[in-house]
Amino acid sequence: MHLGARLLCLHRRNCLTQLTVKRLLSHELTKLILFVVLSFTAAALIAPHLYTAGKDLAAAHAPLPKDPPFSASPTVWLAEKCDSAEFSRYFNRALMASALLLLYPLIRSLRSSGTTEVKPPLKNRINPRAQGWKDIAVGLCLSMGFLILLGLILQNLGWITPEEKWNLGKAIRKAIAPAIIVSILEEWLFRGVIFNILMRKLSTAKTIISLSLIFAALHFLKPPEGIDVVDPRNALAGFEMLGLIGHKFLNPASFFGVFLTLFTVGLILAYARHKTGYLWLSIGLHAGWIFSLKTFNKLTDPTGEAPEILFNENITDGLLPLATLVLTGSAVYLYLRQKKPML
């Protein structure tokens, strides 16, 4: 009898464990974490093959012109980009492709959970209409305006200087495409899909904070600049890059400085999404930041005279960039203060 009671207790414990594991695996936050892990793993596997294919394409079209004109064929343009890109850029592209490919099964798994379907804002209204265009314009003006102001302050302080081969037209051309493409894709994914997923389980405040943490973490986990793998064509080069990314956590100053800035960006974008109910203001803000950052990096060089805590040779790192974001967020708040929150 004693043995039977023990067996029954063990059976109940096993059933409880299985039920707990099943609930954990079916939880939407678990699926999001799994989505991130699988995206990075797939990128590590794909990146070396993507690098090899890109460099082989460049070799097949050698010699290549530097910065091909608009009249050049798309293949020549792509070959030049592949030739000049380092392994870290191939890893970034592999990560983006992996995330996009894994997004469909993620959404399918969430739809099968028996809860409300995920409905990204752009699904129901592709045309921005008058208010949407206004939000995009306001977002562009606010994000670009405050960053331009920051640039002027940094130049007057002597912490940055104009680049020797200063070419405004070229810098603008190179910044337009990333600003449009990245802002639309990332806003649809983060403030569209993932925002709605979190709202089904969390309160509005917790959703905004959680989403901003996810956004900051994914952008912080970029390959470090100026550091590359030993042999990019090696099948394990992608996992070597993952190790280099992990080293960023060993630098507390970089972690808290850059991470806090990215977290603030996430808060502003998520708040704009929550208050307007659409992605247009977030897209405008995001596109303005990317455009300004790209042109800023092309047209200026740091002098190395700035205190690291205020400006660490990067417009996204330091208390001054963070203060600029706080001002931008305050302006967004004033713009939206009369609006009623929309999910």
C-alpha positions as CSV (number, residue, x, y, z in Angstrom):
1,M,0.0,0.0,0.0
2,H,2.8,2.3,0.8
3,L,4.5,1.5,-2.5
4,G,1.3,2.2,-4.4
5,A,0.9,5.6,-2.7
6,R,4.5,6.4,-3.7
7,L,3.9,5.4,-7.3
8,L,0.7,7.4,-7.4
9,C,2.5,10.4,-6.0
10,L,5.3,10.0,-8.5
11,H,2.8,9.7,-11.3
12,R,1.0,12.9,-10.2
13,R,4.4,14.7,-10.0
14,N,5.3,13.6,-13.5
15,C,2.0,14.7,-14.8
16,L,2.4,18.1,-13.1
17,T,5.9,18.5,-14.6
18,Q,4.7,17.6,-18.1
19,L,1.8,20.1,-17.7
20,T,4.2,22.8,-16.5
21,V,6.6,22.2,-19.4
22,K,3.7,22.1,-21.9
23,R,2.4,25.4,-20.6
24,L,5.9,26.9,-20.7
25,L,6.5,25.9,-24.3
26,S,3.1,27.1,-25.4
27,H,3.5,30.5,-23.7
28,E,3.9,33.3,-26.2
29,L,6.9,34.9,-24.4
30,T,8.6,31.5,-24.6
31,K,7.9,31.4,-28.3
32,L,9.4,34.9,-28.7
33,I,12.6,33.9,-26.9
34,L,12.8,30.8,-29.1
35,F,12.3,33.0,-32.1
36,V,15.3,35.2,-31.2
37,V,17.5,32.2,-30.3
38,L,16.7,30.4,-33.6
39,S,17.2,33.6,-35.6
40,F,20.8,34.0,-34.3
41,T,21.6,30.3,-34.7
42,A,20.3,30.3,-38.3
43,A,22.4,33.5,-39.0
44,A,25.5,31.8,-37.6
45,L,24.9,28.9,-39.9
46,I,24.1,30.9,-43.0
47,A,26.6,33.8,-42.7
48,P,29.8,31.9,-43.9
49,H,28.0,30.6,-47.0
50,L,26.6,34.0,-47.7
51,Y,30.0,35.5,-47.3
52,T,31.6,32.9,-49.7
53,A,28.8,33.5,-52.3
54,G,29.2,37.3,-52.1
55,K,33.0,37.3,-52.5
56,D,32.8,34.8,-55.3
57,L,30.3,37.1,-57.1
58,A,32.7,40.0,-56.6
59,A,35.6,38.0,-58.0
60,A,33.6,37.0,-61.0
61,H,33.0,40.7,-61.9
62,A,36.5,42.0,-61.1
63,P,37.8,44.6,-61.6
64,L,34.9,46.5,-60.0
65,P,34.3,50.3,-60.0
66,K,34.2,52.0,-56.7
67,D,30.7,53.3,-56.0
68,P,29.1,52.3,-59.3
69,P,27.0,55.0,-61.0
70,F,23.2,54.7,-61.3
71,S,23.7,53.5,-64.9
72,A,25.6,50.4,-63.7
73,S,23.7,47.1,-63.8
74,P,22.2,45.7,-60.6
75,T,24.6,42.8,-60.7
76,V,27.7,45.1,-60.8
77,W,26.2,47.2,-58.0
78,L,25.6,44.1,-55.9
79,A,29.1,42.7,-56.6
80,E,30.7,46.0,-55.5
81,K,28.7,45.9,-52.2
82,C,29.7,42.3,-51.6
83,D,33.3,43.1,-52.3
84,S,33.5,46.0,-49.8
85,A,31.4,44.3,-47.1
86,E,33.1,42.7,-44.0
87,F,31.8,39.5,-42.5
88,S,29.9,41.4,-39.8
89,R,27.7,42.9,-42.5
90,Y,27.0,39.5,-44.0
91,F,26.1,38.3,-40.5
92,N,23.7,41.2,-40.1
93,R,22.0,40.4,-43.4
94,A,21.8,36.7,-42.5
95,L,20.2,37.6,-39.2
96,M,17.6,39.8,-40.9
97,A,16.8,37.1,-43.5
98,S,16.5,34.5,-40.7
99,A,14.2,36.6,-38.7
100,L,11.9,37.3,-41.6
101,L,11.8,33.6,-42.6
102,L,11.0,32.5,-39.0
103,L,8.4,35.2,-38.5
104,Y,5.8,33.3,-40.5
105,P,5.9,30.1,-38.4
106,L,6.0,32.2,-35.3
107,I,2.8,33.9,-36.2
108,R,1.2,30.6,-37.3
109,S,2.1,29.1,-33.9
110,L,0.5,32.1,-32.1
111,R,-2.7,31.9,-34.2
112,S,-3.1,28.3,-33.3
113,S,-3.2,29.0,-29.6
114,G,-6.9,29.8,-29.7
115,T,-6.5,33.5,-28.8
116,T,-7.1,36.6,-30.8
117,E,-5.2,36.7,-34.1
118,V,-2.2,39.1,-34.5
119,K,-3.3,42.0,-36.6
120,P,-0.4,44.4,-37.5
121,P,-1.6,48.0,-38.0
122,L,-0.4,48.1,-41.6
123,K,-2.6,45.1,-42.5
124,N,-5.8,47.1,-42.2
125,R,-4.6,50.5,-43.5
126,I,-1.8,50.5,-46.1
127,N,-2.6,54.0,-47.2
128,P,-1.4,56.5,-44.5
129,R,-4.0,59.1,-45.6
130,A,-3.8,62.7,-44.4
131,Q,-3.1,61.9,-40.7
132,G,-0.6,59.2,-41.5
133,W,1.4,61.4,-43.8
134,K,1.3,64.1,-41.1
135,D,2.6,61.7,-38.5
136,I,5.4,60.6,-40.8
137,A,6.4,64.2,-41.5
138,V,6.3,65.1,-37.8
139,G,8.3,62.0,-36.9
140,L,11.0,62.9,-39.5
141,C,11.2,66.5,-38.4
142,L,11.5,65.7,-34.7
143,S,14.1,62.9,-35.0
144,M,16.2,64.6,-37.6
145,G,15.9,68.1,-36.0
146,F,17.1,67.1,-32.6
147,L,20.0,65.1,-34.0
148,I,21.0,68.0,-36.2
149,L,21.0,70.1,-33.1
150,L,23.2,67.6,-31.3
151,G,25.6,67.6,-34.3
152,L,25.9,71.4,-34.2
153,I,26.6,71.3,-30.4
154,L,29.2,68.6,-30.8
155,Q,31.0,70.5,-33.5
156,N,31.0,73.8,-31.5
157,L,32.5,71.8,-28.6
158,G,35.2,70.6,-30.9
159,W,34.3,66.9,-30.3
160,I,33.6,66.2,-34.0
161,T,35.0,67.6,-37.2
162,P,33.9,67.5,-40.8
163,E,35.2,64.5,-42.7
164,E,38.1,65.3,-45.1
165,K,36.3,64.1,-48.2
166,W,33.0,65.8,-47.4
167,N,30.3,64.8,-49.9
168,L,26.7,65.7,-48.8
169,G,25.0,64.3,-51.9
170,K,26.7,61.0,-51.7
171,A,26.0,60.7,-48.0
172,I,22.3,61.4,-48.5
173,R,22.0,58.9,-51.4
174,K,23.5,56.2,-49.2
175,A,21.3,57.0,-46.3
176,I,17.9,57.1,-48.0
177,A,17.4,53.4,-48.8
178,P,18.4,52.0,-45.3
179,A,16.2,54.7,-43.7
180,I,13.1,53.6,-45.6
181,I,13.6,49.9,-45.7
182,V,14.8,49.3,-42.1
183,S,12.3,51.7,-40.5
184,I,9.3,50.0,-42.3
185,L,10.5,46.4,-41.6
186,E,11.5,46.9,-38.0
187,E,8.4,48.9,-37.1
188,W,6.1,46.3,-38.6
189,L,8.0,43.6,-36.7
190,F,8.5,45.3,-33.3
191,R,5.7,47.8,-33.0
192,G,3.3,45.9,-35.2
193,V,3.5,42.1,-34.6
194,I,5.4,41.8,-31.3
195,F,3.6,44.8,-29.7
196,N,0.2,43.1,-30.3
197,I,1.6,39.7,-29.1
198,L,2.6,41.3,-25.8
199,M,-0.6,43.2,-25.4
200,R,-2.5,39.9,-25.3
201,K,-0.7,38.9,-22.1
202,L,0.6,42.1,-20.5
203,S,-0.7,45.6,-19.5
204,T,0.1,48.6,-21.7
205,A,3.0,49.8,-19.5
206,K,4.5,46.3,-19.2
207,T,4.1,45.8,-23.0
208,I,6.0,49.1,-23.8
209,I,8.8,48.3,-21.3
210,S,9.1,44.6,-22.4
211,L,9.1,45.5,-26.1
212,S,11.7,48.2,-25.5
213,L,14.0,45.8,-23.7
214,I,13.6,43.3,-26.6
215,F,14.3,46.0,-29.1
216,A,17.4,47.3,-27.2
217,A,18.8,43.8,-26.7
218,L,18.5,42.8,-30.3
219,H,20.1,46.0,-31.5
220,F,22.8,45.8,-28.9
221,L,23.7,42.3,-30.0
222,K,25.2,43.5,-33.2
223,P,28.6,42.4,-34.4
224,P,31.2,44.7,-32.8
225,E,32.7,47.3,-35.2
226,G,36.4,47.0,-36.2
227,I,36.5,43.3,-35.0
228,D,36.1,40.4,-37.4
229,V,36.5,36.6,-37.4
230,V,39.7,34.9,-38.3
231,D,38.5,32.9,-41.3
232,P,35.1,34.2,-42.6
233,R,34.8,31.2,-45.0
234,N,35.0,28.7,-42.2
235,A,31.7,26.9,-41.5
236,L,32.0,27.9,-37.8
237,A,32.8,31.5,-38.4
238,G,29.2,32.5,-37.6
239,F,29.5,31.0,-34.1
240,E,32.8,32.7,-33.7
241,M,30.9,36.0,-34.4
242,L,28.4,35.1,-31.7
243,G,31.2,34.8,-29.3
244,L,32.5,38.2,-30.2
245,I,29.0,39.7,-29.8
246,G,28.9,38.1,-26.3
247,H,32.0,40.0,-25.3
248,K,30.1,43.3,-25.5
249,F,28.5,42.4,-22.2
250,L,31.9,42.4,-20.5
251,N,32.2,46.2,-21.0
252,P,29.8,47.8,-18.5
253,A,30.3,51.3,-19.8
254,S,29.4,50.3,-23.4
255,F,26.5,48.1,-22.2
256,F,24.8,50.7,-20.0
257,G,25.6,53.6,-22.3
258,V,24.5,52.1,-25.7
259,F,21.8,49.8,-24.2
260,L,20.1,52.6,-22.3
261,T,20.1,54.8,-25.4
262,L,18.5,52.0,-27.4
263,F,16.0,51.3,-24.7
264,T,14.9,55.0,-24.7
265,V,14.5,54.8,-28.5
266,G,12.3,51.7,-28.0
267,L,10.2,53.5,-25.4
268,I,9.5,56.5,-27.7
269,L,8.6,54.3,-30.7
270,A,6.3,52.0,-28.6
271,Y,4.6,55.0,-27.0
272,A,4.0,56.5,-30.4
273,R,2.5,53.2,-31.6
274,H,0.3,53.0,-28.5
275,K,-1.1,56.5,-28.7
276,T,-1.7,56.7,-32.4
277,G,-2.8,53.1,-33.0
278,Y,-0.8,53.0,-36.2
279,L,2.9,52.8,-37.2
280,W,3.2,56.0,-39.2
281,L,4.6,58.2,-36.5
282,S,7.0,55.4,-35.4
283,I,8.2,54.9,-39.0
284,G,8.8,58.6,-39.4
285,L,10.8,58.8,-36.2
286,H,12.8,55.6,-37.0
287,A,13.5,56.7,-40.6
288,G,14.7,60.1,-39.4
289,W,17.1,58.6,-36.8
290,I,18.6,56.1,-39.3
291,F,18.9,58.8,-42.0
292,S,20.6,61.2,-39.6
293,L,22.9,58.6,-38.2
294,K,24.0,57.4,-41.6
295,T,24.7,60.9,-42.9
296,F,26.3,61.9,-39.6
297,N,28.8,59.0,-39.8
298,K,29.6,59.8,-43.4
299,L,30.2,63.5,-43.0
300,T,32.0,63.7,-39.6
301,D,34.8,62.2,-37.6
302,P,35.3,62.3,-33.8
303,T,38.2,64.3,-32.5
304,G,38.7,62.1,-29.4
305,E,38.6,65.1,-27.1
306,A,35.1,64.4,-25.6
307,P,34.7,62.9,-22.1
308,E,33.5,59.3,-22.7
309,I,30.6,59.7,-20.3
310,L,29.2,62.6,-22.4
311,F,30.1,61.5,-26.0
312,N,32.0,58.3,-26.7
313,E,32.9,58.9,-30.4
314,N,29.4,57.6,-31.5
315,I,26.2,59.6,-31.8
316,T,24.4,56.7,-30.1
317,D,26.7,56.6,-27.0
318,G,26.9,59.0,-24.1
319,L,24.8,61.3,-22.0
320,L,24.4,64.0,-24.7
321,P,22.9,61.6,-27.2
322,L,20.7,60.2,-24.4
323,A,19.6,63.8,-23.4
324,T,18.8,64.4,-27.1
325,L,16.5,61.4,-27.2
326,V,14.8,62.6,-24.0
327,L,14.1,65.9,-25.6
328,T,12.7,64.1,-28.7
329,G,10.5,61.9,-26.5
330,S,9.2,65.0,-24.7
331,A,8.3,66.6,-28.1
332,V,6.5,63.4,-29.1
333,Y,4.6,63.4,-25.8
334,L,3.5,67.0,-26.4
335,Y,2.5,66.2,-30.0
336,L,0.3,63.2,-28.8
337,R,-0.9,64.6,-25.4
338,Q,-4.4,65.3,-26.7
339,K,-4.8,61.9,-28.4
340,K,-6.7,59.1,-26.7
341,P,-4.6,55.8,-26.6
342,M,-5.4,53.4,-29.4
343,L,-4.3,49.7,-29.6
